[in-house]
Amino acid sequence: MSQHRPTGAPGRASVVPALPDLPEATVARLPEYLRALHHLAEQGNDTVSSEGLAAAAGVNSAKLRKDLSHLGSYGTRGVGYDVALLIEQIEFVLGLTQRRAVALVGVGNLGHALAGYAGFASRGFRIVALLDADRERVGEEINGLVVRHIDDLPRIAAEEPIAIGVIATPATAAQSVADQLVAAGVTSILNFAPCVLSVPEGVDVRKVDLAIELQILSFHEHRKASLTALPATPGPGLPSVPIGLTGTGAQEAVAT
Ligand SMILES: NC(=O)c1ccc[n+]([C@@H]2O[C@H](COP(=O)([O-])OP(=O)(O)OC[C@H]3O[C@@H](n4cnc5c(N)ncnc54)[C@H](O)[C@@H]3O)[C@@H](O)[C@H]2O)c1
């Protein structure tokens, strides 16, 4: 049972301490734990059991304990996890101890919504630039930031290194925007455009596509309907559940 406070590299601010190489699915769940922990802290909870945290984050507790063990966090028997300490540990591992600069490219319908989203700031991200190719949009002010032309990107990136570039342009423009971001030194991209981006090694791309999420839910709807449509007693040679579709619930299948 242990829960260690994360340690930095003492006296050497420029050196990033070694981090555990975590499974991608664990990394994807850490923000869920963090959101749940912040909520628990706001409600005045100092400690939480693995079951309580798992329920708040919407995962099973065995998976949560395994995830947190990767961080060297095992909680205290009979007490659970120290909420403030676990927040600190997860924020450290996710690199949220510094506010990362974000440039948003494409300030149309989606871009406007993202630019106005307060959740970025409250979770440690600063939108430092709004960029668009449309001269008519340049000069518009959103949330105190003025939209600038995409051609200004190299100058903006030289003034302040951009940690993450967000692409909210049409798919047809996304690859050239990604190339411009990479040329400006950006090594992490969040792509909302429905296309696959090609980037050099060392550049991380995450894709958000709500239509894909709907299609996955559609699959589960389809599956549920097919199960209820099955005869009560399957005929000879017929499986009672379609092969390969047994097991976990819908949320599990999407989340892992
Ligand atoms: N991921 C999702 O869940 C989701 C949801 C909605 C929309 N989208 C996608 O997000 C993108 C934006 O959608 P929208 O409705 O906001 O479109 P939009 O047409 O309203 O906005 C796109 C903006 O990108 C700008 N743009 C075009 N080419 C550019 C370039 N080379 N450099 C910089 N800016 C450029 C345009 O001037 C415009 O302002 C689309 O690819 C759309 O399919 C994704």
The ligand as an SDF file (V2000), in Angstrom:
LIG
                    3D

 44 48  0  0  0  0  0  0  0  0999 V2000
  -15.0240   15.8640  -34.7710 N   0  0  0  0  0  0  0  0  0  0  0  0
  -16.2940   16.1390  -34.7040 C   0  0  0  0  0  0  0  0  0  0  0  0
  -17.0170   15.5560  -33.9490 O   0  0  0  0  0  0  0  0  0  0  0  0
  -16.7840   17.2160  -35.6010 C   0  0  0  0  0  0  0  0  0  0  0  0
  -18.0090   17.8400  -35.3710 C   0  0  0  0  0  0  0  0  0  0  0  0
  -18.3680   18.8520  -36.2190 C   0  0  0  0  0  0  0  0  0  0  0  0
  -17.5270   19.1850  -37.2680 C   0  0  0  0  0  0  0  0  0  0  0  0
  -16.3700   18.5300  -37.4770 N   0  0  0  0  0  0  0  0  0  0  0  0
  -15.4160   18.8560  -38.5300 C   0  0  0  0  0  0  0  0  0  0  0  0
  -14.7700   20.0440  -38.1110 O   0  0  0  0  0  0  0  0  0  0  0  0
  -14.3840   20.7830  -39.2520 C   0  0  0  0  0  0  0  0  0  0  0  0
  -14.9600   22.1770  -39.1480 C   0  0  0  0  0  0  0  0  0  0  0  0
  -16.3620   22.1340  -39.2170 O   0  0  0  0  0  0  0  0  0  0  0  0
  -17.1880   23.4890  -39.2210 P   0  0  0  0  0  0  0  0  0  0  0  0
  -18.6040   23.1330  -39.2490 O   0  0  0  0  0  0  0  0  0  0  0  0
  -16.6760   24.3770  -38.1410 O   0  0  0  0  0  0  0  0  0  0  0  0
  -16.7420   24.1030  -40.6580 O   0  0  0  0  0  0  0  0  0  0  0  0
  -16.7610   25.6260  -41.0780 P   0  0  0  0  0  0  0  0  0  0  0  0
  -16.7590   25.6190  -42.5700 O   0  0  0  0  0  0  0  0  0  0  0  0
  -17.8010   26.3850  -40.3550 O   0  0  0  0  0  0  0  0  0  0  0  0
  -15.3340   26.1660  -40.5560 O   0  0  0  0  0  0  0  0  0  0  0  0
  -14.1160   25.7950  -41.1250 C   0  0  0  0  0  0  0  0  0  0  0  0
  -13.1590   26.9700  -40.9860 C   0  0  0  0  0  0  0  0  0  0  0  0
  -11.8860   26.5360  -41.4390 O   0  0  0  0  0  0  0  0  0  0  0  0
  -11.3250   27.6300  -42.1640 C   0  0  0  0  0  0  0  0  0  0  0  0
  -10.2950   27.1250  -43.0800 N   0  0  0  0  0  0  0  0  0  0  0  0
  -10.4450   26.4860  -44.2570 C   0  0  0  0  0  0  0  0  0  0  0  0
   -9.2420   26.1850  -44.7820 N   0  0  0  0  0  0  0  0  0  0  0  0
   -8.3140   26.6390  -43.9180 C   0  0  0  0  0  0  0  0  0  0  0  0
   -6.8980   26.6320  -43.9070 C   0  0  0  0  0  0  0  0  0  0  0  0
   -6.1820   26.0800  -44.8940 N   0  0  0  0  0  0  0  0  0  0  0  0
   -6.2700   27.2030  -42.8680 N   0  0  0  0  0  0  0  0  0  0  0  0
   -6.9660   27.7710  -41.8560 C   0  0  0  0  0  0  0  0  0  0  0  0
   -8.3230   27.8300  -41.8140 N   0  0  0  0  0  0  0  0  0  0  0  0
   -8.9890   27.2610  -42.8420 C   0  0  0  0  0  0  0  0  0  0  0  0
  -12.4920   28.2410  -42.8930 C   0  0  0  0  0  0  0  0  0  0  0  0
  -12.2200   29.5740  -43.3050 O   0  0  0  0  0  0  0  0  0  0  0  0
  -13.5490   28.1850  -41.8070 C   0  0  0  0  0  0  0  0  0  0  0  0
  -13.5500   29.3360  -41.0080 O   0  0  0  0  0  0  0  0  0  0  0  0
  -14.8850   20.0010  -40.4500 C   0  0  0  0  0  0  0  0  0  0  0  0
  -13.8140   19.1880  -40.9220 O   0  0  0  0  0  0  0  0  0  0  0  0
  -15.9840   19.1540  -39.8850 C   0  0  0  0  0  0  0  0  0  0  0  0
  -16.1970   17.9700  -40.6260 O   0  0  0  0  0  0  0  0  0  0  0  0
  -15.9890   17.5660  -36.6450 C   0  0  0  0  0  0  0  0  0  0  0  0
  1  2  1  0
  2  3  2  0
  2  4  1  0
  4  5  1  0
  4 44  2  0
  5  6  2  0
  6  7  1  0
  7  8  2  0
  8  9  1  0
  8 44  1  0
  9 10  1  0
  9 42  1  0
 10 11  1  0
 11 12  1  0
 11 40  1  0
 12 13  1  0
 13 14  1  0
 14 15  2  0
 14 16  1  0
 14 17  1  0
 17 18  1  0
 18 19  2  0
 18 20  1  0
 18 21  1  0
 21 22  1  0
 22 23  1  0
 23 24  1  0
 23 38  1  0
 24 25  1  0
 25 26  1  0
 25 36  1  0
 26 27  1  0
 26 35  1  0
 27 28  2  0
 28 29  1  0
 29 30  1  0
 29 35  2  0
 30 31  1  0
 30 32  2  0
 32 33  1  0
 33 34  2  0
 34 35  1  0
 36 37  1  0
 36 38  1  0
 38 39  1  0
 40 41  1  0
 40 42  1  0
 42 43  1  0
M  CHG  2   8   1  16  -1
M  END
$$$$
